[in-house]
Amino acid sequence: MSLEKLVVVAGIAGVHKVAANRSNGLIIEDLDTGKKRFAPSRKHQFTPLESITIYTEDDDETLELAKVFQNMFTKLAEVPLIKVNASNDEMRAYFAKIIPNYDRERVYIGDMKKIVKWFTFLNDRSLITLEEEKTEEVETKATDSEK
């Protein structure tokens, strides 16, 4: 799973792929239909998914969204995905199981709901896989063998 080309566009539902970058906005591609459209930067704000992180309690460190998604994906069998409209207490309990060290004061319920919503969107389209973990393992083995 690579979040590199995926963005969330304010005012347009869902997660989109960046097809092209223009000086006055982005050309985004719908992940379901493949239809492309121009989203002007004067009207929309863009948030690349790869730039999103979650606060943790570990000395102001953060956890990348890709790693959060990996945790959600690998724990899917033992911790079923929660619905976006679940109660606040259920959402907090779910996140505590997925990311035990998330910062309970700085990660808001709205943030949790967005993450669950994006994960559901991407997982329903089979865009979340364990590829990233395999890549990291290969990189770790390569650096270990160089020592």
C-alpha positions in Angstrom: 0.0 0.0 0.0 1.5 3.3 -1.0 -0.2 6.5 0.1 2.2 8.6 -2.0 -0.3 9.5 -4.7 -3.5 9.5 -2.6 -5.1 12.7 -1.4 -8.2 13.8 0.5 -9.9 16.9 -1.1 -12.0 19.1 1.0 -15.5 19.4 -0.4 -15.2 16.2 -2.5 -16.1 12.9 -0.8 -13.6 10.0 -0.6 -10.0 9.5 -1.3 -8.6 10.3 -4.7 -5.4 9.6 -6.7 -3.4 12.5 -8.0 -3.3 12.2 -11.7 -1.4 15.5 -12.4 -0.3 18.6 -10.6 -1.0 22.0 -12.0 0.0 25.4 -10.7 -3.6 26.3 -9.9 -4.8 22.9 -8.5 -4.7 19.2 -9.0 -6.2 16.8 -11.5 -7.6 14.0 -9.4 -8.8 10.6 -10.4 -11.8 8.8 -8.8 -10.6 5.4 -7.5 -13.9 3.7 -8.4 -14.6 5.0 -11.9 -11.1 6.2 -13.0 -12.8 9.5 -14.1 -10.4 12.5 -13.8 -11.4 16.0 -12.9 -9.7 19.3 -12.1 -9.9 20.5 -8.5 -8.8 24.2 -8.2 -6.7 25.1 -5.3 -8.7 28.3 -4.8 -11.8 26.3 -4.0 -10.3 23.1 -2.4 -7.7 22.1 0.2 -5.6 19.0 -0.4 -4.3 16.7 2.2 -1.9 14.0 1.0 -2.4 10.8 3.0 1.3 10.2 3.3 1.7 13.4 5.3 -0.8 12.5 8.0 0.5 11.3 11.3 -1.0 10.3 14.7 0.3 11.6 18.0 1.7 9.1 20.3 2.7 9.3 24.0 6.3 8.5 23.2 8.2 11.8 23.6 6.3 13.8 21.0 6.8 11.1 18.4 4.1 10.5 15.8 3.0 7.4 13.9 2.6 7.6 10.1 -0.9 6.9 8.7 0.5 4.1 6.6 1.6 2.3 9.8 -1.8 3.0 11.4 -3.4 1.4 8.4 -1.0 -1.6 8.6 -2.0 -2.1 12.3 -5.6 -1.9 11.4 -5.2 -4.4 8.5 -3.1 -6.9 10.4 -5.4 -6.8 13.5 -8.6 -7.0 11.3 -9.2 -10.7 12.3 -8.9 -10.1 16.1 -10.2 -6.5 16.2 -13.1 -6.1 13.8 -13.3 -2.7 12.1 -15.6 -0.4 13.9 -18.3 1.6 12.2 -17.7 5.3 11.6 -20.9 6.2 13.5 -19.9 4.3 16.6 -20.1 6.0 20.0 -17.1 8.0 21.2 -16.2 5.5 23.9 -16.3 2.6 21.4 -14.1 4.6 19.0 -11.5 5.3 21.8 -11.6 1.6 22.8 -11.0 0.6 19.2 -8.0 2.9 18.8 -6.6 1.7 22.1 -6.5 -1.8 20.7 -5.0 -0.7 17.3 -2.5 1.9 18.6 -2.1 1.3 22.4 0.2 4.3 22.8 -1.8 6.9 20.9 -2.1 10.3 22.7 -5.6 10.4 24.2 -5.5 14.2 24.6 -4.3 15.2 21.1 -6.0 12.6 18.9 -9.6 13.7 18.6 -12.7 11.6 17.9 -13.1 13.4 14.5 -9.6 12.3 13.6 -10.3 8.7 14.5 -13.5 8.7 12.5 -11.7 10.1 9.4 -9.0 7.4 9.7 -11.6 4.6 10.0 -13.5 6.1 7.1 -10.4 6.3 4.9 -9.3 2.8 5.9 -12.8 1.4 5.1 -12.8 3.2 1.7 -9.3 1.9 0.7 -9.8 -1.6 2.2 -13.2 -2.0 0.3 -11.2 -1.4 -2.9 -8.4 -3.8 -1.9 -5.9 -1.0 -1.9 -4.5 -1.9 1.5 -2.0 -4.8 1.6 1.0 -6.0 3.6 3.5 -4.9 0.9 5.0 -2.1 2.9 6.0 -4.4 5.8 7.7 -6.8 3.3 9.6 -3.8 1.8 10.7 -2.6 5.2 11.9 -6.2 6.1 14.0 -6.3 2.9 15.5 -2.9 3.6 16.3 -4.0 7.2 17.9 -7.2 6.0 19.9 -5.2 3.4 21.3 -2.7 6.0 22.0 -5.6 8.4 24.0 -7.4 5.8 26.0 -4.3 5.1 27.3 -4.1 8.7 
